[in-house]
Amino acid sequence: MPDLDELRPRRVPAPVSAPVSVPFPAPVAVPVAVPPGGPSSAERGGVQIVRGHEEPLQGTVSSYQFGGVTVSLVKGGPRELVRPARQIDTVGEGILRVCRPLTGEVWVFQDGRHGVVRSPQLICFDSTRPYKVIMPENFRMVDVMVSHCLVGITLDDAERLTAQPWRGDQGLAALLSTLLDGLGRHGKEVETAVDLLGGSVVGLTAALFAERMREVAADSEIAKQALMLRVQAYVRDHLAEPDLSPVTIARRHNISLRYLQKIFQEFGISPARWIRDERLSRCRSELADPSLDHMPVALIGERAGLYGASHFSRLFRDRYGTTPREYRKERIGA
């Protein structure tokens, strides 16, 4: 990888592709707390050393989580974000970040490439490898964080897609760019309906990565990614079914259990573990929804396929460090 400091960005037009359709439900939005003054990170002359995969960017004003996707509004003056190799935790789950400038420019250096974007363009980078992101002037942008697994992209796949500008005026990129622009400019006005927008953010982000993959990947890789997205959509639609399991999923999609396990292993997780995490994520979203405060905690678990109050409480505490009841009380008392 060349020395990032020696690179100079140039504008690179991105190819335009036909849109694809990926079904996703609309998860409930969970507000993400932003520490006063921004996240805790090393600041040095306008440089933020990014230490964690999901570390908020300095200048984050507001942030919302839609299922496995976090959307944040970031603004500030000229600065650099640097992700050194020595700071990268190879154990944690990697994150893909998609930037949509509202004002100003964003320069991204990663994987031996560099790209420059302005509104309405999009560009992505990957937390699992070193990168540099530069905002050379005052800026406002929307930062989208999504796990590799959620969009069916492996680490090798992601390396082909980073630091390349995506046009934001045609096709799927235009739809996502317009939606993020609206959230960035009018987030407070639509806050009461933000959960309804969550499904669009998740679906369009996954669909856009699928479209990009069609341009650079072999047919077998495209088919595998499409299968992964279908499996994920199926699981989310059937979370409440107590007999949902890797065996039933494999049978429903006419594949062997071994092949299903192999696909998930590429993301460092088993199908059973992913199903459990999705159930817990659904429960956390519903516990954070004020409109469901009348619903007993045990029923929240059952709606996601987690039967037995003590069993649900133990799994939730192991995953999030607090019981479902305590999580709801903390949110109501906040």
C-alpha positions, 0 to 999 in steps of 0.5 A: 500500500503506498504512503497515503501522505504522498497521494493526491486525490483526483476526481474519478467518475463512477460507472452507472448500473441498473438498479436491483431489488433487495427486500428488507423490513423496516426496523425500529430506530434506536437513538445512539448516545453521542458523548458531549464534545464528540467521541473519545479519540486522539486529536492532533492538529485536526487529526482524529486517530480512529481506534474502533471499528464503530467509533463515531467520527469527531463532530457527530451531531446526531446518530440513529441505529436502524437494526444493524445500520447506524446513520449519523450526521457529522459536521465541522471544519477541516480535519483528517481521520486516520486509521493506522494498522496498529489500531485495528482489532482483528477480532472485532466485527468489521464495518463498512462506512458510506459517506454522503457529503451535504456540503464540502468535499470528502477525500478517501484513501484506501487499498491503493486508491483515492477518490474525491466526492461532493454532493450528491456522490457517495463513497465507502471505506472499510474499518478492517484496513488502514485508511485516511479520510480528509475533509479539506474545508468546512463540511456536513456529511451523513456517515452510514455504518453497516456490517459486512454480513448485513450486506453480504460482503466479505472482506475480500469483496469490500477491498474491491469497492472502497475509495471509489466515488459512486454517482449520486444522481442515477439509479440506486445510488441516487435513491440512497443519496437523496434519502441520506440528504433528507435525513441529514437536512431534516432529521429533527423534523422527521424524527417521529417517523424515523423508524419508518425510514430505517427499512429504506436505509437498510435495503438501499444500502444493501442493494447498492453494494449488491449492484457494485458487486455485479460490476467487479465480481464473478458470477459465483460470488454474486450468486453467493451474496444474493443467497446471503441477502435472501437468507437474511430477509427470510430470517427477519420475516420469520423470527417469531417462529420457534422452530426457525433454525439453520436446518429449516433455513437450508431446506427452505432455500434448497441448499445443504446445511453444510453450505449454509454454514460455510457461507456464514463462516466467511463472516466469522459467525454461525447461522445459529448465532446470527439468528440469535443475534437478530432476535436480540437486536429486534428485542432491543429495538422494540424495548427502545420504542415508546409506543410499545411500553405497554407490552410486557417484556416477556411478550417482546421476547416471544415476538422475536422467537425467544420464549421463556422470560428467564431464558430471554433475560439471560441471553439479553444480558449476555449480549448487551450487559443489562437485562431487558427490563433494566434496558427499558427502565434506563430508556424511560428514565433518560 
